Amino acid sequence: MLTGIEEVDWASLGHAYGPADDVPALLLGLASPDPSERECALDGMYGAVHHQGDVYDSTLACIPFLLELVADPAVPDRGGIVELLTSIGGIELDDEDDDLDGPSGPDQDDADFVPAANFAMASAAIAAGADVFLGLVDDTDPEVRLAAPVALASLHPDPARVLTLLRERLTVEPDTEVRLALVAAVGRIALRHASLRAETVDWLAWLARAAQDPGLRLASLAQLARCSPGRIPDDIVRRVTELLEEIRTAPRAVPDAVPGAAGETGDGAEGTGPGRAPVTLVGQVRELLEEQVAGRRTPWTEELLRTLHGALDDRVDDRIALVLAQLRCPDPGQRSDAIWLCGGLIRLWRGRYEEVVGLVGAQLTDPDTRLREAAGSFLERLFELGAPAADALAGVLTAGSDGPDGPGRPGGAGGPAGVGGPTGPGGRTGFAGPGGLAELTGRTWRDGALLALARSGDARAVPLLARALEGPGEVRRELLYAVDGLGPAAAGLAPLLRRRLAAVELDEELYERAAPLLHALASVRGAQALPEVLRVLRGAPEHRRAWVREAAARTLAAFGPSAREAVPELRELLDSGTAAVATAAARALWAVEGDADAVDPG
């Protein structure tokens, strides 16, 4: 195996971290019987030899050996090697990606073209050996069969031959996800090769009607929409919704045995328990993917719907209707998928999303932890668009002991003195009860819910923010930056913000800790904190001093005439030598004194 590897002068070649003399060990590691060693080797290939998608001379030298490993059925985990080769050789060089070739200009050195040349050589080298992938479509390893279709569609020089092979294999392939990969590869061929597009689109349209498997019909419909948007049926929403329901209610099939699959038990080294493999980036990605699909019957529907949404593009009403249908589905996995899908939709296209946002808010009380986390993460990025979910957000933040996170004391709607509630014992402001609210200082899903409520501009966030500020731990900085959207209702937060700022140490972490507090104080016009702001301004250490001064000057500007005591410091900042600081100081002087001559004597 790997005959001739010792004849390559690897030390004269390079990768992302220098000489490539470690590459032979990585290649041999890919064939190791030890799964931990194989994972480390694959991680090393992606981390150095194919770092961030780059192709080096050592990458080119690896290609014959990688193809040899793929061809040997005795090598475990060849699916990962097929994916590596697909990534190395599958770069599209006709996309006019300016970044690929480096900077252009009359003085450009020929070396700037080396990366593009390497990509082209890698594509050609793998295409020359791509017949090896033809024999993988019926491999005994499902992971190999899963990786082979996209490799063939991307790299083989005879697309017509590949198209015939993929369509034939579809009639006998037993694994659901592999069948979907076959359909996706057919769609890829149609997109890449105009001469084959018409017959392929016709075949996809036929399969979308004729296939018995609803998952296969959905995959065909998604690829049809992708390859030929003009052929998208007018009743696309109805058809997809019916297919999703058919998929959800289909009898549970016995899962295909996949060596090393998540949850597999036994004495083999392929398990996922302690000692499975050293921590690597590849391993972490694998674990995240396994966690994401754990317990789901049909996790592959998410990718199919993502493809379909991309094909629907500006058909916003249809896309909204699809999302709404998913959000009403009894399957929490499909609802979670819908949340991730509608994130991109709302960011890119204008539409009427009130009902979508309201239904996402309804997921916050679902027993499924991942669904709640998805809903909270989505809502916290909406800002004022999250208003339709405000009632749901406020509800979960003040829920009683029956909330989804388990036991908690009964909640109350009170808040600190000056913020709509009584003063607690010992002069501490507080709520009538914790309200089932989890720690607001940690990055919990409730923390995200509070951030979403605050960013939506809902005043019900104010007492909850006050409680977070009263606590002993750090408050998430995003919560402090969200204060400026709460308007006059947040004015009562000023004493708590002042106390927090007074406790900040004047060390090298001053900017990270003080800047959010300064921003919040400026938002609530908390001029009573002037002594604390001046303390920060005067005591700023050398590290990021200019940043601290600029933030403090902006806060003083918000205080207006109440910050008159700060005028001497602000005048000194005019000559700080930093344009941003001087500009902020000038604006503050204008806000404090209203004297244009003091700011611009000329």
Salt bridges, closest charged atoms under 4 A:
ASP22 OD1 - HIS15 NE2 2.89
GLU39 OE1 - ARG286 NH1 1.98
ASP77 OD2 - ARG38 NE 2.86
GLU92 OE2 - ARG188 NH2 3.63
GLU92 OE2 - ARG192 NH1 2.31
ASP131 OD1 - HIS156 NE2 2.68
ASP131 OD1 - ARG161 NH1 3.92
ASP139 OD2 - ARG78 NH2 2.75
GLU173 OE1 - ARG145 NE 2.91
GLU173 OE1 - ARG169 NH2 2.95
GLU199 OE1 - ARG167 NH1 3.64
ASP202 OD1 - ARG231 NH1 3.22
ASP213 OD2 - ARG179 NH2 2.96
ASP235 OD2 - ARG238 NH2 2.31
GLU242 OE1 - ARG238 NH1 3.03
GLU245 OE2 - ARG248 NH2 2.70
GLU246 OE1 - ARG217 NH2 2.79
GLU270 OE2 - ARG38 NH2 2.80
GLU287 OE2 - ARG286 NH2 3.70
GLU290 OE2 - ARG286 NE 3.70
GLU302 OE2 - ARG306 NH2 2.14
ASP318 OD2 - ARG315 NH2 2.75
ASP337 OD2 - ARG296 NH2 2.80
GLU355 OE2 - ARG328 NH2 2.20
ASP366 OD2 - ARG335 NH1 2.90
GLU380 OE2 - ARG476 NH2 2.83
ASP391 OD1 - ARG460 NH2 2.78
ASP405 OD1 - ARG372 NH2 2.97
ASP405 OD2 - ARG446 NE 3.33
ASP447 OD2 - ARG476 NH1 3.44
ASP458 OD2 - ARG460 NH2 2.91
GLU478 OE2 - ARG443 NH2 3.71
GLU478 OE1 - ARG476 NE 3.11
ASP484 OD2 - HIS519 NE2 3.10
ASP507 OD2 - ARG513 NH1 3.84
GLU509 OE1 - ARG513 NH2 2.72
GLU512 OE2 - ARG544 NH1 1.94
GLU532 OE1 - ARG498 NE 2.77
GLU542 OE1 - ARG545 NH1 3.27
GLU550 OE2 - ARG554 NH2 2.79
GLU569 OE2 - ARG538 NE 2.77
GLU593 OE1 - ARG571 NH2 2.77
